[in-house]
Amino acid sequence: MKKILLFFSALAIFASCSKDGPDTATANLDLQLSYANESYNTALKDKEVTIRFKNLLNGSTTEVKQKNGLIQIPNLSPGSYDLEASITFTQEEFKLLTNEDINMATITFNASAKKVEIINNKELQLELVAGVMGNFIIKQIYYAGSDQKNGAIFRDQFFEIYNNTDQVLYADSLYFGRLWGKQTPSDSKHYFQPNGQFDWSKSAEMTMGNAANTDYVYLRDLFMIPGTGKTYPIQPGESIVIAQNALNHKVPFTGNNGKEVSVKDPSLTVDLSKADFEVHYGDLPGETPFASDINNPNVPNVEVINYQGNDWILDNLGRDSYFIFKGKTRAEVLALKSYAAPSTALPGPDATKYRQLPISWILDGVEVQPNVESSQIPKKLNAFIDAGFQVVQNGSYSSQSIIRKTDSQVGGRKILQDTNNSSNDFISQKAEPWAFAN
């Protein structure tokens, strides 16, 4: 495959390298970057690509822009780095350069690599891919929860989806959920890919080789918004909020165990009593839901397809990857195969299996990570869906969510930023349903 190479001076990228004395051990990086669509390597070769380097030892980030060439970076301090590359074209310039007409205002190509160990001489190849630009997009994820003593702990979590178009969309049969994969940096009980994530090609009964990793993701849980097709219209610039528990968490309530529950500081939590949907496990056969999993009769329940635990509790450390998709029949979804995680020990007959979802089905995806770098894990979503990731800056039980930035405004309708890179598209702030980024 023909490759585009980018040239940079090491001094321009990592000024800190100049501090190293002549006897200090150094490392070298050669980065080879190309478009996944080979024809673009010629058509789009003259526009600058933005490349970001983050030194995970000291947290410093350097951004450079350069046209075609080779990124040769000598004299780096040996260590671990996050790398991201992105380039955005307007609809007009993309058509001028490629003669292709895209049905969107902009198109962004991304490439990324996480926790790249550069010890001696390192050669790295990355491909720029154009992500999916969805009509529905993930707007806000409140996974951190609120204070364990004065707030609502985890029971006030919610997930928000936005209509980013100028047309009415219908939420009926919109699927959402989370992915499964390596959850802790110290996991040694599974087979892994070079990127550090699970090697699903080694799952029991898997027969498709590396396509199991490149073409699919694996679901921790899966839910569907009900409806007949036009039951739940979502106006342009409006969103739906899916509550873990559709309660006003600011005021006392009586749990399904008969005990009253209250918070000491209502300002730390949110009112979800008017959520658009809720995730309710109380009607699932053989399950004992948590006391806070109360069915609000005024809020429709989503359909539970795959689930874990006693309620839809989002990982408050931030080790989940979220997705949405639409346009598939329920029969098609239920026909997806499921596989056990690729453990080094043969899984038993009762091992949990994870539904295998084609990446091509995903409309939007967002990767979140722990705010402590040493606890971060390999990405589950590739750059086609999300080239980066985002964190809640203040960590678990902080009352913060991640929320998508506003790109522009047409009349009274906000158009949210969607470059398929959560590092750029989201910020963290105090959670509030139906709010916008500050």
Residue pairs with C-beta under 8 A, 6 or more apart in sequence:
1 34
1 38
2 34
2 38
2 41
3 32
3 33
3 34
3 41
3 125
4 33
4 34
4 35
4 41
4 45
4 68
5 32
5 33
5 68
5 69
5 70
5 71
6 31
6 33
6 49
6 51
6 66
6 67
6 68
6 69
6 70
6 71
7 66
7 69
7 70
7 71
7 72
8 51
8 64
8 66
8 69
8 71
8 72
8 73
10 17
10 72
10 73
10 74
10 75
10 76
11 17
11 18
12 64
13 53
13 62
13 64
13 73
14 53
14 55
14 62
14 73
14 75
14 76
14 77
16 55
16 58
16 60
16 77
17 26
17 75
17 76
17 77
20 26
20 75
20 77
24 77
25 78
26 74
26 75
26 76
26 77
26 78
27 75
27 76
27 77
27 78
27 79
27 118
27 119
27 120
27 121
27 122
28 72
28 73
28 74
28 75
28 76
28 118
28 120
28 121
28 122
29 71
29 72
29 73
29 76
29 118
29 122
29 123
29 124
30 70
30 71
30 72
30 73
30 121
30 122
30 123
30 124
31 51
31 70
31 71
31 73
31 83
31 124
31 125
31 126
32 70
32 71
32 123
32 124
32 125
32 126
33 49
33 51
33 71
33 85
33 111
33 125
33 126
33 127
33 128
34 41
34 125
34 126
34 127
34 128
35 41
35 44
35 109
35 127
35 128
35 129
36 127
36 128
36 129
37 130
39 98
40 98
40 109
40 128
43 97
43 98
44 87
44 89
44 97
44 98
45 67
45 68
46 67
46 68
47 67
47 87
47 89
47 97
48 65
48 66
48 67
48 87
49 65
49 66
49 67
49 85
49 86
49 87
49 128
50 63
50 64
50 65
50 85
50 86
50 87
51 63
51 64
51 65
51 66
51 71
51 83
51 84
51 85
52 61
52 62
52 63
52 82
52 83
52 84
52 85
53 61
53 62
53 63
53 64
53 81
53 82
53 83
54 60
54 61
54 81
54 82
54 83
55 61
55 77
55 79
55 81
56 79
56 80
56 81
56 82
56 115
56 373
57 77
57 79
57 80
59 373
76 118
78 118
78 119
78 120
79 117
79 118
80 115
80 116
80 117
80 118
81 115
81 116
81 118
82 112
82 113
82 114
82 115
82 116
83 112
83 113
83 116
83 124
83 126
84 110
84 111
84 112
84 387
84 388
84 421
84 423
85 110
85 111
85 112
85 126
85 128
86 108
86 109
86 110
86 111
86 128
86 387
86 419
86 421
86 424
87 108
87 109
87 128
88 106
88 107
88 108
88 109
88 419
89 97
89 106
89 107
89 108
90 105
90 106
91 101
91 102
91 104
91 105
91 106
91 107
94 100
94 102
94 107
95 101
95 102
104 133
106 419
107 130
107 133
108 130
108 131
108 419
108 420
108 421
109 128
109 129
109 130
109 131
110 128
110 129
110 131
110 383
110 387
110 388
110 419
110 420
110 421
111 126
111 127
111 128
111 129
111 383
111 387
112 126
112 379
112 383
112 387
112 388
112 421
113 124
113 126
113 195
114 195
114 196
114 376
114 378
114 379
114 389
115 196
115 376
115 378
116 122
116 124
127 383
128 383
129 382
129 383
129 384
130 384
131 383
131 384
131 385
131 386
131 387
131 419
131 420
131 421
132 362
132 363
132 364
132 384
132 385
132 420
133 418
133 420
134 164
134 324
134 363
134 364
134 418
135 163
135 164
135 165
135 167
135 169
135 363
136 161
136 162
136 163
136 164
136 169
136 171
136 174
136 234
136 324
136 326
136 363
136 364
137 161
137 162
137 164
137 324
137 363
137 364
137 404
137 416
137 418
138 159
138 160
138 161
138 162
138 322
138 324
138 364
138 365
138 366
138 404
139 160
139 161
139 162
139 239
139 403
139 404
139 416
140 158
140 159
140 160
140 239
140 401
140 402
140 403
140 404
140 431
140 433
140 435
141 159
141 160
141 314
141 322
141 366
141 368
141 401
141 402
142 156
142 157
142 158
142 159
142 160
142 270
142 314
142 400
142 401
142 431
143 157
143 314
143 315
143 316
143 318
143 320
143 368
143 392
143 401
144 316
144 318
144 392
144 394
144 395
144 396
144 397
144 398
144 399
144 400
144 401
144 431
145 151
145 152
145 153
145 154
145 155
145 156
145 157
145 314
145 316
145 396
145 397
145 399
146 152
146 153
146 156
146 249
146 263
146 268
146 269
146 397
146 398
146 399
147 153
147 265
147 268
147 397
147 399
148 397
149 264
150 263
150 264
150 265
150 268
151 263
151 264
151 265
151 268
151 269
151 397
151 399
152 249
152 263
152 268
152 269
153 397
154 244
154 313
154 314
154 316
155 244
155 245
155 247
155 249
155 290
155 292
155 311
156 244
156 245
156 249
156 269
156 270
156 272
156 431
157 243
157 244
157 312
157 313
157 314
157 316
158 241
158 242
158 243
158 244
158 270
158 272
158 275
158 431
158 433
159 176
159 241
159 242
159 314
159 322
160 239
160 240
160 241
160 242
160 433
160 434
161 171
161 174
161 176
161 239
161 240
161 242
161 324
162 237
162 238
162 239
162 404
162 416
163 169
163 234
163 235
163 236
163 237
163 238
163 239
164 415
164 416
164 418
165 236
166 236
166 410
166 413
167 236
168 233
168 234
168 235
168 236
169 233
169 234
170 227
170 229
170 230
170 231
170 232
170 233
170 234
171 225
171 227
171 232
171 233
171 234
171 240
171 276
172 225
172 226
172 227
172 228
172 229
172 230
172 231
172 232
173 224
173 225
173 226
173 227
173 229
173 326
173 328
173 330
174 224
174 225
174 324
174 325
174 326
175 222
175 223
175 224
175 225
175 305
175 324
175 325
175 326
175 328
175 333
176 222
176 223
176 225
176 242
176 322
176 323
176 324
177 219
177 220
177 221
177 222
177 223
177 306
177 322
177 323
178 219
178 220
178 221
178 314
178 320
178 321
178 322
178 323
179 217
179 218
179 219
179 220
179 320
179 321
179 322
179 323
179 380
179 381
180 218
180 219
180 220
180 341
180 354
180 380
181 197
181 198
181 218
181 321
181 377
181 378
181 380
182 190
182 192
182 196
182 197
182 198
182 377
182 378
183 319
183 377
184 377
185 374
185 375
185 376
185 377
189 343
189 344
189 345
190 198
190 199
190 341
190 342
190 343
190 344
191 198
191 199
191 202
191 342
191 343
191 344
192 198
192 199
193 199
193 213
195 378
195 379
196 377
196 378
197 213
197 378
197 379
197 380
198 218
198 341
198 342
199 213
199 342
200 206
200 212
200 213
200 216
200 218
200 339
200 342
200 356
201 208
201 209
201 210
201 211
201 212
201 213
201 342
202 342
203 212
203 339
203 340
203 341
203 342
204 339
204 340
204 346
204 347
205 339
206 212
206 339
206 342
212 356
214 382
215 358
215 359
215 360
216 356
216 357
216 358
216 359
217 321
217 323
217 356
217 357
217 359
217 362
217 380
217 381
218 339
218 341
218 354
218 355
218 356
218 357
219 306
219 354
219 355
219 356
219 357
220 306
220 308
220 320
220 354
221 306
221 307
221 308
221 312
222 305
222 306
222 333
222 355
223 242
223 279
223 302
223 303
223 304
223 305
223 307
223 312
224 302
224 303
224 305
224 330
224 333
225 232
225 240
225 277
225 302
225 303
226 300
226 301
226 302
226 303
232 240
232 276
234 240
236 413
237 412
237 413
237 414
237 415
239 434
240 276
240 277
241 272
241 275
241 276
241 277
241 433
241 434
242 275
242 276
242 277
242 278
242 279
242 302
243 272
243 275
243 277
243 278
243 279
243 299
244 278
244 279
244 311
244 312
244 313
244 314
245 272
245 278
245 292
245 293
245 294
245 296
245 311
246 272
246 273
246 274
246 275
246 277
246 278
246 296
246 298
246 299
247 253
247 272
247 273
247 292
247 294
247 296
248 271
248 272
248 273
249 263
249 269
249 270
249 271
249 272
250 263
250 266
250 269
250 270
250 271
251 262
251 266
252 260
252 261
252 262
253 260
253 261
253 262
253 292
253 294
254 260
254 261
255 261
255 291
255 292
255 294
256 282
256 289
256 291
256 292
256 293
256 294
257 291
259 291
261 291
261 292
263 269
268 399
269 399
270 431
270 432
270 433
271 433
272 278
272 433
273 296
273 298
273 299
274 299
275 296
275 299
275 433
276 299
276 300
277 299
277 300
277 301
277 302
278 295
278 296
278 299
278 300
278 301
278 302
279 301
279 302
279 304
279 311
279 312
280 289
280 293
280 295
280 301
280 304
281 287
281 289
281 293
281 304
281 307
281 310
281 311
281 312
282 289
282 293
282 294
282 295
283 295
283 301
284 304
284 307
287 310
288 310
289 310
289 311
290 310
290 311
292 311
293 310
293 311
295 301
305 333
305 334
306 355
308 352
314 320
316 396
316 397
317 370
317 375
317 395
317 396
318 368
318 369
318 370
318 371
318 391
318 392
318 396
319 368
319 369
319 370
319 377
320 368
321 365
321 366
321 367
321 368
321 379
321 380
321 381
321 386
322 365
322 366
322 368
323 357
323 362
323 363
323 364
323 365
323 366
323 381
323 385
324 362
324 363
324 364
324 365
325 357
325 361
325 362
325 363
326 363
327 361
328 361
336 355
336 356
336 357
337 355
337 356
338 353
338 354
338 355
338 356
339 353
339 354
339 356
340 347
340 351
340 352
340 353
340 354
341 347
341 351
341 352
341 354
343 351
359 382
359 384
359 385
362 385
364 385
364 418
365 381
365 385
365 386
366 381
366 386
366 390
366 402
366 422
366 426
367 379
367 380
367 381
367 386
367 388
367 389
367 390
367 422
368 389
368 390
368 391
368 392
368 402
368 422
369 376
369 377
369 389
369 390
369 391
370 376
370 377
370 391
370 395
371 391
371 392
371 393
371 394
371 395
372 395
379 386
379 389
383 420
384 420
385 420
386 420
386 421
386 422
387 420
387 421
387 423
388 421
388 422
388 423
388 424
389 422
389 423
390 402
390 422
390 423
390 425
390 426
390 427
390 428
391 402
391 428
392 398
392 400
392 401
392 402
392 428
393 400
393 428
394 400
394 428
399 430
399 431
400 428
400 429
400 430
400 431
401 428
401 429
401 430
401 431
401 432
402 422
402 426
402 427
402 428
403 426
403 427
403 428
403 429
403 435
403 436
403 437
404 416
404 417
404 418
404 425
404 426
404 437
405 416
405 417
405 425
405 426
405 427
405 437
406 414
406 415
406 416
406 417
406 436
406 437
407 415
407 416
407 417
407 418
408 414
408 415
409 415
414 436
416 425
417 424
417 425
418 425
419 425
426 437
427 437
427 438
429 437
429 438
